[in-house]
C-alpha cells in the first residue's frame, strides 16, 4: 500500500527521536546483535555519525514514524518504527532520496534479511559483499545498487 507522506528535513533537535526509532527498529530486526553491540552502535551513531548525514523523516503529529540518512552517494540509515512497518514509509523515503538526490546505493547487513528483501523488491542488486561491517565486526555487509 503506497501513501503520499510529507517528508521533512530533520535537524539535531530530532536526534533523540531518531535514536528512539533506530533502537526500536534494530531490536525488532537485527536479532544477530547482542545488547553490547546495540549499545556500541547507538553510541557511535549518536556521537558524531548523525551529524554527518542529511536526515529526512516522516512524522504523524509529534511521533517520528521513520527516517532516512544519506551521505553523498548512498543511503546510510533507513529505519522505520516497528509499529509503522508495512505502511509504505520506507518506500516513500527511498523514493524521496532517489528523486531529489539520485541516491541509488545502500549497504545492508546480510543477516537482516528483511532489509535485504525490501531493497531487492525495489530493484536493488548486490554488487559486493564484505565479511565484516565498517568497524570490523563480524557482521557481513552487502553493498547494493539500484539498477
C-alpha positions in Angstrom: 0.0 0.0 0.0 1.5 3.3 -1.1 0.6 6.6 0.6 1.7 10.1 0.0 3.7 11.1 3.0 5.1 14.5 3.9 8.8 14.2 4.3 10.6 16.8 6.4 14.2 17.6 6.8 15.4 16.6 10.3 17.9 18.5 12.4 19.9 18.0 15.6 16.9 18.7 17.7 15.4 15.5 16.2 18.3 13.3 17.2 16.7 11.9 20.4 13.6 10.8 18.3 15.8 9.4 15.6 17.7 7.3 18.1 14.5 6.0 19.6 13.2 4.9 16.2 16.7 3.4 15.4 16.9 1.4 18.6 13.3 0.1 18.5 13.8 -0.9 14.8 17.2 -2.5 15.4 15.7 -4.6 18.3 12.9 -5.7 16.0 15.0 -6.7 13.0 18.7 -7.1 14.0 18.4 -10.3 16.1 22.0 -11.1 15.3 23.2 -8.2 17.6 23.6 -8.6 21.3 23.0 -5.9 23.9 26.6 -4.8 23.9 26.6 -4.4 20.1 23.4 -2.4 20.2 24.8 0.0 22.8 28.1 0.3 21.0 26.4 1.2 17.7 24.0 3.5 19.4 26.9 5.4 21.0 28.7 5.7 17.6 25.5 6.9 15.8 24.6 9.5 18.4 28.2 10.6 18.9 29.0 12.0 15.5 27.5 9.9 12.8 24.1 11.6 12.7 25.8 14.9 12.3 27.5 13.8 9.0 24.2 12.8 7.2 21.4 14.6 5.6 18.4 13.4 7.5 14.7 13.2 6.5 11.7 11.8 8.2 8.0 11.1 8.2 6.0 12.2 11.3 2.5 11.7 12.4 1.8 14.5 14.9 4.8 14.6 17.2 5.8 11.0 16.5 8.6 10.1 14.1 7.5 7.1 12.2 10.6 6.6 10.1 13.7 8.3 8.9 16.5 8.1 6.3 20.0 9.4 6.4 22.1 9.9 3.3 25.7 10.6 2.5 26.9 11.9 -0.8 26.2 8.8 -2.8 24.3 6.3 -0.6 21.6 5.6 1.9 23.4 5.2 5.2 20.5 4.7 7.6 16.8 3.8 6.9 14.7 2.8 9.9 11.0 2.6 10.5 9.4 2.2 13.9 8.1 -1.3 14.4 4.5 -0.1 14.8 4.7 1.8 11.4 6.1 -1.0 9.3 4.3 -2.2 6.1 2.7 1.3 5.6 4.9 2.4 2.7 7.1 4.6 4.8 10.4 3.0 3.8 9.4 3.1 0.1 8.4 6.8 0.4 11.8 7.7 2.0 13.8 5.7 -0.6 11.8 7.3 -3.4 12.4 10.8 -1.9 16.2 10.5 -1.8 16.2 8.9 -5.3 14.1 11.7 -6.8 15.8 14.6 -5.0 19.4 13.4 -4.7 19.7 10.5 -7.2 20.8 8.2 -4.4 20.8 4.6 -5.6 23.3 2.8 -3.3 22.9 1.2 0.1 24.8 -1.2 2.4 22.7 -3.8 4.2 23.6 -6.3 7.0 23.4 -9.7 5.3 21.8 -11.1 8.4 19.0 -8.5 8.2 17.0 -10.5 5.6 14.0 -8.1 5.9 16.1 -5.2 4.8 17.7 -7.2 2.0 14.4 -8.4 0.7 13.0 -4.8 0.9 15.7 -3.4 -1.3 15.7 -6.4 -3.6 12.0 -5.9 -4.1 12.7 -2.2 -5.1 15.2 -3.4 -7.8 18.5 -3.1 -5.9 21.1 -5.8 -6.7 24.1 -6.9 -4.7 27.3 -5.5 -6.1 29.7 -6.5 -3.4 29.9 -8.5 -0.1 32.2 -7.7 2.8 32.8 -10.3 5.6 32.8 -7.5 8.2 31.0 -4.3 8.9 32.5 -0.8 8.7 34.1 -1.1 12.1 35.4 -4.6 11.6 32.8 -6.6 13.5 31.9 -10.0 12.0 28.6 -8.9 10.6 28.7 -9.3 6.8 27.6 -6.3 4.7 26.0 -6.4 1.2 26.6 -3.4 -1.0 23.5 -2.9 -3.2 22.7 -0.6 -6.1 19.5 0.3 -7.9 19.8 -0.8 -11.5 
